[in-house]
Amino acid sequence: MTKRTNGEGNIYQRKDGRWEARFFHTDPATGNKKRYNYLGKSHEEAYNKMMAAKAAIITGNFVEPTRLTVKDWMTYWLAECIEPNVKPTTYSQYETMNRVHIIPTLGSLALQKIQTSDIQLMYNAKLKFKVSNGKALAPRTIRHIHNVISGAFKQAIKEGKLLKNPAEAVKLPKKVKPDIRPLKLNEVRQFLKEIAAHKFYAAFLLELRLGLRRGELIGLRWQDIDFERRILYVRQTVQRAQKPDGQGHKTQVIFQTPKTERSKRPLPIPVDVMIDLHNRKLIVEQQKEAADEYFDYDLVFCKPNGHPLDPMYITRTFQKLLVKAGIPQKKSFHSLRHTAGLLILEQTNSLKIVQEVLGHSNIQTTVDTYLDHIGVEEMAKALSQMNGLLMTENTPVGQEKTVKP
């Protein structure tokens, strides 16, 4: 059975009982003619779908129908748009978020039919209910997942697969500051005293003075240190990435460039640290002579055979040394970086200097992390320096002239 209305295209009822509307459209840019088909449970539904498509073409909001699923699109996006353009560790994080969280929940949905509510429900469920490791996801993890989904859908819009981004209207959980517990000054002194004879004493001292990221610290090379000018240049990091090594391991330790362009920074080296770096250089030379085979990556802190340290090794070493020093409270390696930032802030009262030393890409990161640590005493001290600043020279306080309007 077929019904036609002038200018509407063809609409007919299929053998399965559904209605199908079809029309042809010629692309003015290419001259190519293409047929479009729309199904509905009724004549009216099929007709409305067809007319909506025609209106979208006229207004420039038409999107070519596709049978791609969310899984299909995410697979393409990661392989073709992300992996060739980001660092291995960044790709690894994106791939994990996609494989573990996105695909199991949204993967089977049609790309062009996914709704904001589908994404919102997934976020809410992961915030509320326990996942495979027995814990609900933290708000920060939800935001990481959102960045992956939203980024993929933005690219789908650019490539004409979506008209709008369904992730944009999602209500995200509030940002929660990570609970990073810095060492107190007496704990720092206690820690350094206890590890004075440790082979990586120079590494932990350098960390407490300059607040390098973990990967920056173990990626540091001798060529990055100017001993004459006492300057250290951050140019390389060491990370463990999800990248098969061809020997049955799913991950491997790799070298890569620093996190951001702002992370590539010169840092002045304190005199006391310079002494320990010289001592460290002697240790490395002894390791070279003692090793049957030495792999020279020019690393300052490395294994006895020259290979780079695993990032988790330096973290576990730090935590063991904390216990040995009588500081039982478990802290992450990042606590050392945070401790350095606070010590610098206490000495300078300058968030800008903290930003430059730590290599934050923008000052807002520094403010969000350290502003709460500026106490009333520090503010009073800074404000006291303004005493008399607004008065004219030689004008006693209390005898200022009144300016007439």
N, C-alpha and C positions, 0 to 999 in steps of 0.2 A: 504494500500500500504506500503510495507516494502522495505527498501534498506539497504544492509549490505556491509560493506567493511571489509576485513580481519583485525581482531584485533581491530576494532573500537567499537564493541558492537552493540546493536540494535538501529536502528533509523527508526521510522515509523510515518505516518501521522494519527493523530487522527480524529475522526468524526467531531470535531469542526473546523477542518482545520489547526490546529497548528501541529507542528512537535515535537516529543518527542524522546530524546536520553537517553538510559539507559545502565549502565554497572555495573558489580559486582567488589567489591574490598575486599580482605581478609586482615584484620588487622594483621600484623606480630606479634604484641605484645600479642593479645588475641586469634588469630586464627578464630575470628568471621568473617563471610562473610556477606556483606551488599550491597544492591542494591541502586544505585543513579540514579535519573531521572532529566532530564533537558529539558525545553520547549523552543521552538522558533517559530517565525512566518514562518521561512523557514527551509529547510533541513540543509542549511549551518550554520544558527544561532544555531540550536540545536547541530549540530556536533561540532562547535567551543566551545560551553559551556562545552560539555563533555570532549573535549581534554584539555581544560584549567584546568578542575578539575583533570584529570589524571596527567598533568604536575605538578600541585600543590602538589599532593600526592608524586610524585617522589622527588620533591625539599623540601618536609617537610613544605610547606606553605598552606596545605589544611585545610579548615575550614568546619566542618560539617554543611550542610544546615539546617536552622531552620526557623520556621514561627513566631518566637517571634517578637513582635513589640517593639518600644522604650518604650512604656508604660509598657508592660509586664516585660521588663528587669529592668526598673527603680523601679518598684514595688518590684521585687525580691531582687534587690541590697540593697534597703533601709531596707527591713525587715530582710534579712538574713546576710548582710555584714556590715551594718552601725549601726542599732539600738542596736544590742548586744554589740557593741565595742566602742561606744562613749557616751559622757555625754548626758543627756536628752535635754539640751539646744542646743547642736550641732545637734542632730538628728532633733529637731524641726526646726532649720534653714534650714537643707537639705530638709526636707519634704515640707516646705513652698515653697522653690525655685522650687522644682519639681512640686508640685500641682498647683501653681499659674502661673509659667512661662514656664516650660519645656513641661509638658503633653499637655496643650492646643494647643501648636504649633507643637511639634514633635511627640507626643504620638502615633499617628496612623501610622507613617512610619515604614516600616520593618526595624528591627535592622540591618540586614546585607546589607541594601540598602541605609542607610542614608549617605549623602555626606557632606563634609566640607561646601559646599555652603549652605546647608539647615541650618546649625548652624549659619553661618555667616549672612545670611539673617535675621534670628531671632534676633541676637544681634543688627544688624543695625536698624531694625524696632523698637526695644524697646528703643534704644538710641534716635531715631528721633521722634517717635510718642508717644502721651500720652496714658497711660494705664488707668486702672479702677479708680485710684485715681486722675486722671486729670493731671498727671505729667509724663514726660519721665523718664526712669530709669537713675540713675547716673552711671558713668563708674565703680565705686566700686561695685555696685550691679551686673553689667554685669560680672565682674570678679568673684563674688561669684557664680553666676549661672554657669559660665564656670568651676569652680572648681568641682561643683557637676556633671556636664555632663562628664567632662574629667575623673573624678574618677570612674564613673560608667563604662565608656568604657574601661578603663584600666583593670578593673576586668573582663570585657567580653573577653578581649584578653587572660587573664590568664586562663579563663575557656573554651577557645577554641571556643567562639562564634563569635569573630571578629579576623581578621588578623592584622589590624592596627587601630589606634585611629583617627577617622575623625575629632576630636576636636583639634588635635595637630597643624594643619596648619591654624587654625583660627587667624585672625588679631584682637587682643584685643585693646580696647581703652587705651590711655595712663593713667597711674596712676595719680590721682589728689589728692593732699594733702587735708585732711578734714579741713574745715575752723573752727578751734577751737580757740575761742577768750579767752585768759586768762585774769584774773583780773589784773589790775595794782596795784602796791603796796599801793597807797592811797585808792583804792577801797577795797582791802583786809582789811585794817585797819578800814575803814568805815563800812564794812560788819560785822566784828567781834564786833565792838563797838555796833552796832544796835542789834545784836542777843545775847548779853551777858547774858540775863536772859532766853533765850529760852531753852527748855528741851533737845534739841539736840545740844546745843552749843559745847559740847565736841566732837561730831561727826564731825562737820564742821571744828573745830580747828585741829583735828587729820587728817582730809583729806587734809587740807592746808599744814600741816607739812610733812606728809608721802606719800601723793598722792596715796592712796589705790584705787583700782577699786571699783566701787559702790557696787558690790556684796560682795567683801572682807570686806568692811566697815560694812555692815549690817549683815554679817555672823560672825563677830568677837565675840568670847566667852571669858568669864572671865578666863577660863582655858588656853587660849592662851596668857595671859599676865603674865609675871614674874615681879611682882612689886618690888621684892628685887633687881633684876639685871637690871630693867628698859628695858626689851626687850619684844617686841610684835612678835608673831609668826603667819604668815598667813597660815592657815590650812583648811579653809572652806569658801565657798561663799553661798550667797542666790540669787536665780534667779527665774524668772517666766518662766515656760516652758509650751509648748503646750502638756498638759497631762491631760486628763479627770480625775476629782476627784471623780466621782461616784455620785455627787450631782447636775448634770446638768451643771457644769462648764467645759469649754473646756481646760482651763489652770489652773495651780496652782503654788503656791510658793513652791520651793523645796530647799533642801540643797544639795550641791555637792562639790567636791574637786576643788581647784583653777584651773585656765585656763590651765597652763602648769606646768611642774616640777619646772621650774625656778621661777614660781609665789609663790611656797612654800618657804618663806624666813623669816629669823629673821630680825627685824628692831629695832634699838635703839629708845626708847621713850624720847623725849625732856622733861626736868623737868617741864615746864609750862603745858604740856599736861598731865603729871602724876597727877598734882593737880586736874585737871578737871575730870580725869578718877576716882579718889577717890570720887569726888562729885557725879559723875554719878552713882557710885556703891551705894551711899546712897539713891539716887532717886529710883533705882531699888528695893532696900530693902523695901522702903516705898510702892512701887506699889504692892509688894508681900503681904504685910500686909493688904492693902486696898482692894485687889481683892477678890471677892467671890470665884473665881476659877482661879488659876494661872497655866499656862503651862510653866514649867521651861525648856527652851532649853539652859540655861546658856548664853543667848545673852546679849551683852553689850548694844546694841541699839535695842529696841523692842517695841511692843505695850504694853499698861498698863497691859494686861493679859498675857504677856510673849510671845505671838505669834510673828513670824518674821515680819518685815516690808516689805511691797511690794516695790520692787525697784523703781517703778514709784512714790510712795508716797514720798520718800526721794527727788526725782527730783523735784516734784511739790512744796514741802516744800521749797527747795532751791530757786526756781524761785520766789515764793511769798516773801521770805525774801529779795531777791535782790531788788525787787520793793520797799519794805518797807524801805530798806536802801538807797533808792534814786539812785539805779543803774538800770535804766530802760532797758538797752540793754539786750535782751534775750540771755541767755547763757545756755548751757547744763550742767548737773552735771559733765560731763567729763572735763569741763573747770577748775574745782577745781584741778583735777589730773594734768592737763597741767600746771596750775599755780604753783603747788608744784614743778613740774619738773624744771620749769624755775627759781624759787627761789633757788633751790638746785644748779642749774648750775651756777647762778650768784655768789653764795657764794664759790663754789669749783672750777669752771672752769674745771670740770671733767665729761665728758660724761659717763665714766665708773661708777662713783658713782651714777649718775642719773639712769643708767641701773639697777644697783643693788637695789636701793631703790624702783624704780617703778616695778621691776620684769619683765622687757622685756626679752623675750626668746633669743634674739640676739642683739648685739650692733648696727646692721644696722637699727633696728627699732628706736633706740634712736637717731642715727645720722640723719635719715630721718626726725624725728620730731623736733629735737632741734638744729641741726647744723646751721640753718639759723639765730638763735637767738644769735650766738656768734658774737659780733660786732668788729669793728676795734680797739676800745679802749682795749677790752679784749685781742685781739691778740697782740697788742703792749705791753701790760703789761707782757704777757707770754714771748714774744721774748726778752724783756729787761732783763729778768732773765738770759738770755744766754750771756750777756755781759761779756767778758773776759773768758768765759768757754773754748774756743778753744785755748787760749794762754797759754804758759808755765808759771809756777809760777814765779813771780817777773819780768816778761817781760813787760815793758811799751807798751801800745798800740801805734803803729806807728813805733816801733823799732824792729818789728818781723824779724827773720832771714829768708832769702830766701833759699828754699831747691833746690839744684842743681839737675837737671835730671841725 
